[in-house]
Amino acid sequence: MPAPAKKPQEASTSNFIRHIVEADLAAGKYAERRWGGRPGPAKSHEAALIDPAKIRTRFPPEPNGYLHYGHAKSICLNFGLARDYGGICHLRFDDTNPTKEEREYVDSIRDAVKWLGFSWDDESGGAHEYYASDYFETLYRFAEELVERDLAYVDSLDAGEMRALRGTLTEAGHNSPYRDRPPAENLRLLREMRAGKHADGEHVLRAKIDMASGNINLRDPAMYRIRHAAHHRTGEQWCIYPTYDWAHGVSDALENITHSICTLEFEDHRPLYDWFNARLAEAGLLQRPLPQQIEFARLNLTYVVLSKRKLVQLVEEKHVDGWDDPRMPTLVGARRRGFTPEGFRLFAERIGVAKADSWIDFSILEDCMREHLNEGAPRRMAVLDPLKLVIENYPVGREEECEAPNHPQKPDWGKRKVLLSRELWIEREDFAETPPKGYFRLFPGNKVRLRYGYVIECIGYDKATDTVRCTYDPETKSGTPGAEKIKVKGNIHWVSARHAYAAEVRLYDRLFKVPHPGAKSPLPLGGEGEGEGDWLQDLNPDSKKVITAQLEPALKAAKAQEGIQFERHGYFLADRVDSKPGAPKFNRTVTLRDSRNAIHR
């Protein structure tokens, strides 16, 4: 379900971006905005440009991979701003690289945004889904205009020669020998490039800005490269493709985006973003006010890597079981693990939006998931490390029902029946032949309560059969008069051995064993990026354990994607891929213990 709309004054967390938006709206910055200029967007997009007084944001992923946790923060920010201020957020695919983009990624991105609870449809039902490839013809015409105005030129240097003339952070670059080609010759070459008359790498269209600029992004950046490759949407129609920097900002302007929100690594690109749009506005091709780019701190999360290059390496080298491996910090992996959209939205709200980079501890994300899962997950008993227990004075063949609440904080959810018999499974950690100090569970001579059942006393342990031997007091069944006559400190959970469902359970933990994978020393608070050392050496060998657990029999009917709390253990999800009707397999989403060592009951 879409996240509920909020009025601006009800927005839960104020931040510097909201202050900018509120100031712009108060000043009526967009009140008189109307579509104009030439050649304009395709007619299919003109219908979307309604109510110009509203803000327009966009989420602009490149469809060359699966979205990760950092994208979730951006999705919540962009769609949340549009929702809270009565605007519209576009879903736009910046598909300018045909060799790396696929329809598979487009579909996965669309699914991820919807799963997080957001929609790119407006109130009238119009769908605001766009592609940079929608504007290829417009972008090309704009490029010709810049060439004619001597603001762009065709460079015939190869990549190495161009790199050698670019300069460094401390040294100015040098002009290409082709920089002063006449506009007419540049226009002829550009049209030949489009017509497919030149090989890949033979020519490049570059903006003519300033090779001596202190900002390397302004040193005559590339606008078009020759690439004889089929595009996932336009097929073989094009053999030159716009660069990201050229297409991105212009696409924003064509869509009447008001606030172009991106992460801090694009801060140095902002002058280029503004330069392209300003030159086109001066030529009458774009309307003012132009989109304003606003940068915020990316998500730097401990115990994960979010670099696309590293995520690809994890998958290709089979360190994980694919993009949807529940240990992967991808949204498809998170969904399969059991993380929830509500948890991600809470996480985005809790960490806020800042101007400076900082590290967010992974436990905050886990706590947000616990907070939501605690509300909606029914409780069931499960024994993950089974040890047989026999109640020797319980009649052979007898079984009886015990009552257990479906949720201890929600009495309206009712109670369920769990069967108790002579032989039970208990957790191995709940028994000790020689107990340590302060141990209140089973050991010879000690009494505990079976959760929702009887008080039992341990009378021995049979090593040969690995079985705990006990007796029970038939007057102490939970919920019956006088049940509390014997006071005990320990309370353990159990599953009837006769009725238990033996199932595969995957115990997932953090993928990395250190907060900053690859860092030779801990990265400081406020640091940016990830360590570039041998980060694979920091993989957690215990990030996935596959066990056979003994589960409450009702769990056999769990449906794929059904989330449940295994009492005392954590939150688990019936795997969406491997579960079969009547034979679910479970993934541990997160343990019960939070950063303060508290336990949700």
Backbone hydrogen bonds, N-H to C=O, Kabsch-Sander energy under -0.5 kcal/mol:
donor,donor_aa,acceptor,acceptor_aa,energy
3,A,117,G,-2.5
10,E,7,K,-1.9
11,A,7,K,-0.6
11,A,8,P,-1.4
19,H,15,N,-2.0
20,I,16,F,-1.7
21,V,17,I,-2.5
22,E,18,R,-2.8
23,A,19,H,-2.2
24,D,20,I,-2.4
25,L,21,V,-2.5
26,A,22,E,-2.5
27,A,23,A,-1.8
28,G,25,L,-1.1
29,K,24,D,-2.4
31,A,28,G,-1.2
33,R,30,Y,-1.3
38,R,284,G,-0.8
45,H,42,A,-2.2
46,E,42,A,-1.0
47,A,43,K,-1.1
48,A,45,H,-1.1
49,L,45,H,-0.6
49,L,46,E,-1.3
50,I,48,A,-2.0
54,K,51,D,-1.8
57,T,88,I,-2.1
59,F,90,H,-2.8
64,N,62,E,-2.4
69,Y,329,P,-2.0
71,H,68,H,-0.8
72,A,68,H,-1.3
73,K,69,Y,-1.4
74,S,70,G,-1.6
75,I,71,H,-3.0
76,C,72,A,-2.6
77,L,73,K,-2.0
78,N,74,S,-2.8
79,F,75,I,-2.4
80,G,75,I,-0.5
80,G,76,C,-1.3
81,L,77,L,-2.4
82,A,78,N,-1.7
83,R,79,F,-2.3
84,D,80,G,-2.8
85,Y,81,L,-1.8
86,G,83,R,-1.1
87,G,82,A,-2.9
88,I,55,I,-1.8
90,H,57,T,-2.5
91,L,128,H,-2.6
92,R,59,F,-2.1
92,R,90,H,-0.7
93,F,130,Y,-2.5
94,D,61,P,-2.1
94,D,92,R,-0.7
95,D,93,F,-2.0
96,T,94,D,-1.4
100,K,97,N,-1.4
101,E,97,N,-0.8
102,E,63,P,-1.6
105,Y,102,E,-0.6
106,V,102,E,-1.4
107,D,103,R,-2.6
108,S,104,E,-2.1
109,I,105,Y,-2.3
110,R,106,V,-2.4
111,D,107,D,-2.3
112,A,108,S,-2.2
113,V,109,I,-2.3
114,K,110,R,-2.1
115,W,111,D,-2.8
116,L,112,A,-2.0
117,G,114,K,-1.5
118,F,113,V,-1.9
122,D,126,G,-2.5
125,G,122,D,-2.0
128,H,120,W,-2.5
128,H,126,G,-0.6
129,E,127,A,-0.9
130,Y,91,L,-2.9
130,Y,128,H,-0.5
132,A,93,F,-2.9
134,D,131,Y,-1.7
135,Y,132,A,-1.8
136,F,133,S,-1.1
139,L,135,Y,-3.6
140,Y,136,F,-2.2
141,R,137,E,-2.2
142,F,138,T,-2.5
143,A,139,L,-2.3
144,E,140,Y,-2.2
145,E,141,R,-1.9
146,L,142,F,-2.0
147,V,143,A,-2.2
148,E,144,E,-2.7
149,R,145,E,-1.5
150,D,147,V,-1.9
151,L,146,L,-3.4
152,A,146,L,-0.7
153,Y,206,R,-2.7
155,D,153,Y,-0.6
155,D,204,V,-3.6
162,M,158,D,-2.5
163,R,159,A,-2.2
164,A,160,G,-2.0
165,L,161,E,-1.3
166,R,162,M,-0.6
166,R,163,R,-0.9
168,T,171,E,-1.7
173,G,211,M,-2.3
174,H,165,L,-3.2
179,R,176,S,-1.8
181,R,178,Y,-1.5
185,E,182,P,-0.5
186,N,182,P,-2.3
187,L,183,P,-2.6
188,R,184,A,-2.1
189,L,185,E,-2.5
190,L,186,N,-2.6
191,R,187,L,-2.2
192,E,188,R,-1.9
193,M,189,L,-2.5
194,R,190,L,-2.2
195,A,191,R,-1.9
196,G,193,M,-1.2
197,K,192,E,-2.4
202,E,199,A,-2.1
204,V,155,D,-2.2
205,L,224,Y,-2.0
206,R,153,Y,-3.3
206,R,204,V,-0.6
207,A,221,P,-2.7
208,K,151,L,-2.8
209,I,207,A,-1.0
210,D,218,L,-1.8
213,S,210,D,-1.4
216,I,214,G,-0.7
218,L,215,N,-2.3
219,R,216,I,-1.7
220,D,218,L,-2.0
223,M,205,L,-3.9
224,Y,205,L,-1.4
225,R,241,Y,-1.7
226,I,203,H,-0.8
227,R,239,C,-3.3
229,A,227,R,-1.9
231,H,235,G,-2.3
235,G,231,H,-1.6
237,Q,234,T,-1.8
241,Y,225,R,-2.2
243,T,223,M,-2.2
247,A,243,T,-2.6
248,H,244,Y,-3.0
249,G,245,D,-0.7
250,V,246,W,-0.9
251,S,247,A,-2.4
252,D,248,H,-2.0
253,A,249,G,-2.0
254,L,250,V,-2.6
255,E,251,S,-1.6
256,N,253,A,-1.5
257,I,252,D,-2.6
258,T,56,R,-2.1
259,H,56,R,-1.7
260,S,258,T,-0.5
260,S,292,Q,-2.5
261,I,259,H,-1.0
262,C,294,I,-2.5
264,L,296,F,-1.4
266,F,263,T,-2.2
267,E,264,L,-2.1
269,H,266,F,-0.8
270,R,266,F,-0.7
270,R,267,E,-1.1
272,L,269,H,-0.5
273,Y,269,H,-2.5
274,D,270,R,-2.9
275,W,271,P,-2.1
276,F,272,L,-2.4
277,N,273,Y,-1.7
278,A,274,D,-2.7
279,R,275,W,-2.4
280,L,276,F,-1.9
281,A,277,N,-2.2
282,E,278,A,-2.4
283,A,279,R,-1.2
284,G,281,A,-1.6
285,L,280,L,-2.9
286,L,280,L,-0.8
292,Q,258,T,-1.9
293,Q,291,P,-0.5
294,I,260,S,-2.5
296,F,262,C,-2.0
297,A,354,A,-2.9
300,N,298,R,-0.7
300,N,358,S,-0.6
301,L,299,L,-0.7
302,T,360,I,-2.2
303,Y,515,P,-2.4
304,V,301,L,-0.9
311,L,307,S,-2.4
312,V,308,K,-2.4
313,Q,309,R,-1.9
314,L,310,K,-2.3
315,V,311,L,-1.7
316,E,312,V,-3.2
317,E,313,Q,-2.4
318,K,315,V,-1.4
319,H,314,L,-2.1
320,V,314,L,-1.2
325,D,322,G,-1.7
328,M,325,D,-2.2
331,L,67,L,-2.6
334,A,330,T,-2.7
335,R,331,L,-2.3
336,R,332,V,-1.7
337,R,333,G,-2.0
338,G,334,A,-1.7
339,F,334,A,-2.2
344,F,340,T,-1.9
345,R,341,P,-2.5
346,L,342,E,-2.3
347,F,343,G,-2.2
348,A,344,F,-2.7
349,E,345,R,-2.0
350,R,346,L,-2.6
351,I,347,F,-2.5
352,G,348,A,-1.2
360,I,300,N,-3.1
361,D,359,W,-0.5
364,I,361,D,-2.0
365,L,361,D,-0.7
366,E,362,F,-2.1
367,D,363,S,-2.6
368,C,364,I,-2.0
369,M,365,L,-2.0
370,R,366,E,-2.6
371,E,367,D,-2.5
372,H,368,C,-1.6
373,L,369,M,-3.1
374,N,370,R,-3.0
375,E,371,E,-0.6
375,E,372,H,-0.9
376,G,372,H,-1.3
377,A,373,L,-2.1
379,R,406,N,-2.9
380,R,565,Q,-2.3
383,V,550,Q,-3.3
384,L,382,A,-0.6
387,L,426,I,-2.1
388,K,466,D,-0.8
389,L,424,L,-2.7
390,V,468,V,-2.8
391,I,422,R,-2.6
392,E,390,V,-1.0
392,E,470,C,-2.7
394,Y,391,I,-1.8
398,R,395,P,-1.4
400,E,420,L,-2.1
402,C,418,V,-2.7
404,A,416,R,-2.4
406,N,414,G,-2.4
410,K,407,H,-1.7
413,W,410,K,-2.3
414,G,411,P,-1.8
416,R,404,A,-3.0
418,V,402,C,-2.8
420,L,400,E,-3.0
422,R,398,R,-0.6
424,L,389,L,-3.1
425,W,495,V,-3.0
426,I,387,L,-2.5
428,R,385,D,-2.2
430,D,427,E,-2.0
431,F,428,R,-1.5
432,A,442,L,-2.0
439,Y,436,P,-1.6
440,F,438,G,-0.6
442,L,430,D,-1.8
445,G,458,C,-2.8
446,N,443,F,-2.9
448,V,456,I,-2.0
449,R,490,G,-2.3
450,L,454,Y,-3.5
451,R,449,R,-0.5
451,R,492,I,-3.4
453,G,450,L,-3.5
456,I,448,V,-2.8
457,E,471,T,-2.5
458,C,446,N,-2.4
459,I,469,R,-2.7
460,G,469,R,-1.2
462,D,467,T,-3.1
463,K,461,Y,-0.8
466,D,462,D,-1.0
467,T,462,D,-1.9
468,V,388,K,-2.6
469,R,460,G,-2.8
470,C,390,V,-2.5
471,T,457,E,-1.9
473,D,455,V,-2.0
476,T,473,D,-1.8
478,S,453,G,-1.8
480,T,477,K,-1.8
483,A,480,T,-2.0
485,K,482,G,-1.7
487,K,485,K,-0.6
490,G,447,K,-0.5
492,I,449,R,-2.3
495,V,425,W,-1.6
496,S,419,L,-0.5
497,A,423,E,-2.4
498,R,423,E,-0.6
500,A,496,S,-1.7
501,Y,551,L,-2.5
502,A,500,A,-0.6
503,A,501,Y,-0.6
503,A,549,A,-2.2
505,V,547,I,-2.6
506,R,586,F,-3.2
507,L,505,V,-0.6
507,L,545,K,-3.4
508,Y,506,R,-1.0
509,D,543,S,-2.5
512,F,303,Y,-0.8
513,K,538,D,-2.5
519,A,516,H,-2.2
527,G,524,P,-2.5
531,G,517,P,-0.7
533,G,518,G,-1.9
535,W,533,G,-2.4
537,Q,534,D,-1.5
538,D,535,W,-1.5
539,L,536,L,-1.5
540,N,511,L,-3.1
543,S,540,N,-1.8
545,K,507,L,-1.4
547,I,505,V,-2.6
547,I,545,K,-0.6
549,A,503,A,-2.7
549,A,547,I,-0.6
550,Q,383,V,-2.7
551,L,501,Y,-2.4
551,L,549,A,-0.6
552,E,381,M,-2.3
555,L,552,E,-2.3
556,K,553,P,-1.7
557,A,554,A,-1.5
558,A,555,L,-1.5
561,Q,574,A,-3.0
562,E,559,K,-2.1
563,G,561,Q,-0.5
564,I,572,F,-3.0
565,Q,378,P,-2.8
566,F,564,I,-0.6
566,F,570,G,-2.5
567,E,380,R,-2.9
567,E,565,Q,-0.8
569,H,566,F,-2.3
570,G,566,F,-2.0
571,Y,590,V,-2.8
572,F,564,I,-3.6
573,L,587,N,-2.5
574,A,562,E,-2.1
575,D,573,L,-0.5
575,D,585,K,-3.4
579,S,575,D,-1.1
580,K,583,A,-1.4
583,A,580,K,-2.8
586,F,504,E,-2.1
587,N,573,L,-3.0
588,R,506,R,-2.7
589,T,571,Y,-3.1
589,T,587,N,-0.6
590,V,571,Y,-1.1
592,L,569,H,-0.8
594,D,598,A,-1.4
597,N,594,D,-2.2
600,H,592,L,-0.5
